[in-house]
Amino acid sequence: MTLRLPKEHHVALWIAAVLIAAATATTAQAKLWLAVTTAELAPGVKTLAEHRRKDGLKVEVFVGQPQAALEKYPTPDYLLLVGDVAGEGERPDPVWQVDARVCSLYRWVSRQPDEFYSDSMWGDRNGDGMPEVPVGRLPARTLAELDVMTRKIIAYEERPWTTDDLRFPTWVGHPMATPMFNRMATGLVVSQIGSRLPGWSEFSMISGDPDSAFCGWAADQPHTFHQWLARGGLLATVGAHGTEYSWLSVLDDNRATYYDVRQQAESLQQGGPTCPLVLFTCLSGKFTAPQRCVSESMVLAPGGPVAAVGATTESHPLPNTLTACGLQQTVASQHERLGDLWLESQLIGYKIRDFMLETLLKDLEGSLEQPIDTDKLRRDQLRMYALMGDPATRIRLPRELNAKLAKTDDGWQWKVERPEAATRLHVHFRPAGAQMPTRPPGIDQHQAKRLLGEANQMFAYERRGTLTADEEWTGSVNQPGEIRLVAQTPDAWYAAVLKVEESSGAGE
């Protein structure tokens, strides 16, 4: 027998089917955020889990160890370990112990251990020895510590954003290499970053070279860096020789200046959370150290970075540099979450083949065999870096803004196609022809600070005003340089950079 329904019932059923299909599709497309924790810490995960649900992710919280969690949920999109790992000589405590994996190390100096701890290898879901899933850790031992980190993540994602969040603060320590390499290191960093960062970013640098204008006053460097982080940034990076608790900055006449996280504890308590920090330094992410390492200390501090990435063992300068290049390149992408950005940066760095960088860096710290196996160095790089923080942390990389430039009799005219729902257009300009200042010998603290500001002014954009939705989004300039145009909507940024040269004509 055929059941016949009134026409209005057909419509109702069709609407219901569409709604069910839409709900099913939404569920299927939602990315899985998997948190693995202990029974004692599980109550503290609820706040962050609810935040992630509201954020559009599918959420699962597993009480137990990562191996068992991944047997039940084999392909998460984000894996968060909530708990710590026992330090050297310390017994694991089931209250907070959430295991890491152990990997063999390709050693290039005899002092190095044979093995290191790895969180990222939990993200290797196809067994090829490379992570496919971004992994992070909130290194909590108590509910109070977990609460601090949870509040930081939510506050960071919900805070108002400004164009200062397009900055890229960088600190490069003294290389402690050959005199020739030491002299060229700062210039090498500037040229590499300048060629890879997107034009809308605003680079600023502290250098450990005492002869560089970027050095400033050595004793002021930690305070300056904290100020830069508090002002805002997209990502911050440090490249230096390091230990579990510090990194080397300036080496001048055998006098060393360090950033020691234990000495900065009070400063890191002040203010709100700052942008994520990637530490290309040895041992900065060694979460099995007797005390909290640099990256742990920073994410546990209310005023520290919302997330910090560091190596769990000694890292090599070649893959460090290649991964840094990958990071700068990936900033031009449109990732919305930190873990995706970091993992892609690592994979890009793994694939980069740069003859000049390899020649300069592969034997910089010696080798236990000749030639050194750069493929194994790259492999270990993927495994040894640990992300302290939530890999699903939202970041706001700007989307592409449609803008055009045309030559006129009086200069150059620019015009922007306004994105839907955009309310403001921020207009900035960076004049062409800036010259790097030189640092004369024997300068005092005030002169050194002024010189640091002048050096970084080369990369800075001048604010030229803000246009509202009621105004026409067009303007003009009459000198060579770069126009940065940043459109703001309630939930996104759009950016474009127009290069103004004497020969500039119509185009983007």
Secondary structure, DSSP 8 states (H G I E B T S, - for coil): ------HHHHHHHHHHHHHHHHHHHHHHHS-EEEEEE-TTTHHHHHHHHHHHHHTT-EEEEEES-HHHHHHHS---SEEEEESB---TT----TTTB---EEEE---SSTTS-SEEEESGGGG--SSSSS--S-EEEE--SSHHHHHHHHHHHHHHHHS---GGGGEEEEEE----S-HHHHHHHHHHHHHHHHHHS-TTSEEEEEE--TTSGGG--GGGHHHHHHHHHHH--S-EEEEE-B-SSEEEEEEETTEEEEEETTTTHHHHTSSS-B--EEEEETTTT-TTSSS--HHHHHHHSTTSBS-EEEESS---HHHHHHHHHHHHHHTTS---BHHHHHHHHHHHHHH---HHHHHHHTTTT--SSSS--HHHHHHHHHHHEEEES-TT-B----EE--EEEEE-SSSEEEEE---TT--EEEEEEEES--------TT--HHHHHHHHHHHHHTT--EEEEEEETTS--EEEE-SSEEEEEEEE-SS-EEEEEEEE-TT--SB-
